[in-house]
Amino acid sequence: MALLQVEGIHTYYGNIEALKGITIRVEQGEIVTLIGSNGAGKTTTLRTIAGVLRPRQGTIRMGDVDLTKTPPNEIVRLGIAHSPEGRRIFARMSVKENLELGAYTRSDSDLTSDYERVYTLFPRIKERLKQRAGTLSGGEQQMLAIGRALMARPTLLLLDEPSMGLAPVLVELVFRTIQEINALGMTVLLVEQNAHMALSIANRGYVLQTGKIVLTDTAKALAQNEMVRKAYLGED
């Protein structure tokens, strides 16, 4: 049984159909990436899985649990955390308070090991705990957004455009960190405009075009696919 099974999902914004029957499978321990151009439906897919958007048709299951009509806060409790596009940190709150909010669904009070995991992955965050989150650099804000999601202690981490707007050296740091998170046993579903980097760390991938899955394969095979190379890797 797959950790996550998205089956025949149709999601709308008003009368506009954004997802047109997509099916995605994510196995325990994988990094799976969704690639595609702007407007293809990548962010909508993650928002639907996270419960922010409700599909009109189709099912979403985590193991044997049906998440299709489950509220977002319950989805977090069940083990799915979402680091959204644009980071969405709480700018006026401190770094430490942002991390605390990531654990709001937790019933246990001892978060020591979770803080330490975030500090180990992102040493810069530990140096800025009392600082207002809005004063962090773009790269530090992205670290905080991922760290906040990790505080929920998820089984599945949804990452939406983690390298957006970052300098190349920080992009490499973020992707190394995603690999480290995965090596710790966490499954990752990654949406990323930088298809080259995404495919370099993923096990498998899906290509979305206008709300439909048009191609799926191992990451290595997708990186060698002529259509993918021309459309998303910038090769002639």
C-alpha positions in Angstrom: 0.0 0.0 0.0 1.4 3.4 -1.0 2.0 6.0 1.7 0.0 8.5 -0.4 -2.4 7.7 -3.2 -4.1 10.5 -5.1 -6.7 9.0 -7.5 -8.6 10.9 -10.2 -8.6 14.3 -8.5 -10.6 17.2 -10.1 -10.1 20.5 -8.3 -11.6 23.8 -9.3 -11.2 27.5 -8.6 -14.8 28.6 -9.1 -15.8 27.3 -12.5 -12.2 26.9 -13.7 -11.0 23.3 -13.6 -7.4 23.4 -12.4 -6.8 19.6 -11.9 -8.3 17.3 -14.5 -8.3 13.9 -13.0 -4.7 13.5 -11.8 -3.4 10.3 -10.2 -0.2 10.3 -8.1 1.4 7.6 -5.9 4.1 8.3 -3.3 5.8 5.3 -1.6 7.3 5.4 1.9 10.8 6.9 1.9 10.7 8.3 -1.6 11.4 11.8 -2.9 8.8 12.4 -5.6 8.8 15.5 -7.7 6.1 17.3 -9.7 7.4 19.4 -12.6 5.7 21.6 -15.1 5.4 25.2 -16.2 3.6 27.9 -14.3 -0.1 27.3 -14.2 0.3 23.5 -14.8 -1.4 22.6 -11.5 1.6 21.8 -9.3 0.8 24.1 -6.4 -2.9 23.2 -6.7 -2.0 19.5 -6.3 -0.2 20.2 -3.0 -2.9 22.5 -1.7 -5.5 19.8 -2.5 -3.5 17.1 -0.7 -3.1 19.4 2.3 -6.8 20.0 2.5 -6.6 23.7 1.7 -8.6 23.0 -1.5 -11.4 20.4 -1.6 -11.6 18.2 -4.8 -15.0 17.9 -6.5 -14.1 14.3 -7.7 -11.5 11.7 -6.8 -10.0 10.4 -3.6 -6.9 11.1 -1.5 -5.6 8.4 0.8 -2.7 8.2 3.2 -2.2 4.5 3.8 -5.7 3.2 4.5 -7.1 6.5 5.7 -9.3 8.6 3.4 -8.3 12.2 3.5 -10.6 13.5 0.8 -12.9 15.4 3.1 -10.6 15.8 6.1 -10.0 19.3 7.4 -6.4 20.7 7.0 -5.6 20.6 10.8 -6.6 16.9 11.0 -4.4 16.2 7.9 -1.5 17.7 9.8 -2.3 15.5 12.8 -2.3 12.4 10.5 1.2 13.2 9.4 1.2 15.5 6.4 3.0 18.9 6.7 3.0 21.6 4.0 5.7 24.2 3.4 3.9 26.4 1.0 4.9 28.5 -2.0 6.1 31.9 -0.9 7.1 30.6 2.6 4.1 32.2 4.3 6.0 32.8 7.6 4.5 35.0 10.3 6.7 38.1 9.7 6.0 40.0 12.9 6.5 37.0 15.1 9.9 35.7 16.2 11.7 32.8 14.6 11.1 30.7 17.7 7.4 31.6 17.7 7.1 30.5 14.1 8.6 27.1 15.0 6.3 26.7 17.9 3.3 27.3 15.6 4.5 24.4 13.5 3.9 22.1 16.4 0.4 23.4 17.2 -1.3 20.1 16.4 1.1 18.1 18.6 -0.4 16.6 21.8 3.0 15.9 23.4 4.7 18.9 25.2 8.3 17.8 24.8 9.6 19.4 21.6 13.3 19.4 22.5 14.3 16.8 19.9 12.3 18.5 17.2 14.0 21.9 17.8 17.4 20.2 17.8 16.6 18.5 14.5 15.7 21.9 13.0 18.8 23.5 14.5 21.0 20.8 13.2 19.6 21.1 9.6 19.6 24.9 9.8 22.2 26.3 12.1 21.4 29.9 11.0 17.9 29.5 12.4 19.3 28.7 15.9 21.3 32.0 15.7 18.2 34.0 15.1 15.5 32.6 17.4 14.6 36.0 19.0 14.7 37.9 15.7 11.5 38.8 13.9 10.9 36.4 11.1 10.2 39.2 8.6 13.7 40.5 9.0 15.4 37.3 7.8 16.9 37.0 4.4 15.0 35.1 1.7 17.2 32.0 2.2 16.7 32.1 6.0 12.9 32.5 5.6 12.9 29.4 3.4 14.8 27.5 6.1 12.3 28.7 8.7 9.3 27.6 6.5 10.7 24.1 6.1 11.7 24.0 9.8 8.2 25.0 10.9 6.8 22.2 8.8 9.2 19.7 10.4 8.0 20.7 13.8 4.8 18.8 13.1 6.9 15.7 13.0 5.3 14.6 9.7 5.5 11.3 7.8 5.1 13.1 4.5 6.5 16.6 3.8 5.0 18.7 1.0 7.5 21.2 -0.3 6.3 23.9 -2.8 9.0 25.8 -4.7 11.6 25.8 -1.9 14.3 27.3 -4.2 12.2 30.2 -5.5 14.0 33.5 -5.5 17.2 32.1 -3.9 20.8 32.7 -5.0 22.4 29.6 -6.6 24.6 28.8 -3.5 21.4 28.8 -1.4 19.6 26.6 -3.9 22.2 24.0 -3.5 22.0 24.2 0.3 18.2 23.8 0.2 18.4 20.7 -2.0 21.2 19.1 0.1 18.9 19.7 3.1 16.0 18.0 1.4 18.2 15.0 0.9 19.2 15.0 4.5 15.6 15.2 5.6 14.8 12.3 3.4 17.8 10.3 4.8 16.3 10.8 8.3 13.3 8.7 7.1 10.9 11.4 5.9 9.0 11.0 2.6 9.0 14.1 0.4 6.6 15.3 -2.3 8.4 18.2 -4.0 7.1 20.9 -6.4 10.0 22.8 -8.0 10.4 25.1 -10.9 14.1 24.1 -11.1 13.5 20.8 -12.8 17.1 19.9 -13.2 17.7 20.2 -9.4 14.5 18.4 -8.6 15.2 15.4 -10.8 18.8 15.2 -9.5 17.5 14.3 -6.0 14.2 12.6 -6.7 13.4 8.9 -7.0 10.5 9.4 -9.4 8.6 12.3 -11.0 5.4 13.4 -12.7 5.1 16.0 -15.4 2.0 18.2 -15.3 0.6 20.2 -18.2 -2.6 22.2 -17.8 -3.9 20.1 -14.9 -3.1 16.7 -16.4 -0.3 14.2 -15.8 1.3 13.7 -19.2 4.4 11.7 -18.2 5.6 9.7 -15.2 8.8 7.8 -14.8 11.9 7.5 -12.6 13.7 10.8 -12.1 16.7 9.5 -14.1 14.5 8.5 -17.1 12.7 11.8 -17.0 16.0 13.7 -17.0 16.9 11.9 -20.2 13.5 12.2 -21.9 13.7 14.4 -25.0 10.4 16.3 -24.3 11.4 17.0 -20.7 14.9 18.1 -21.7 13.5 20.6 -24.2 10.6 21.9 -22.2 11.9 22.0 -18.7 15.7 21.6 -18.7 16.5 24.3 -21.2 18.2 22.0 -23.7 17.8 22.1 -27.5 
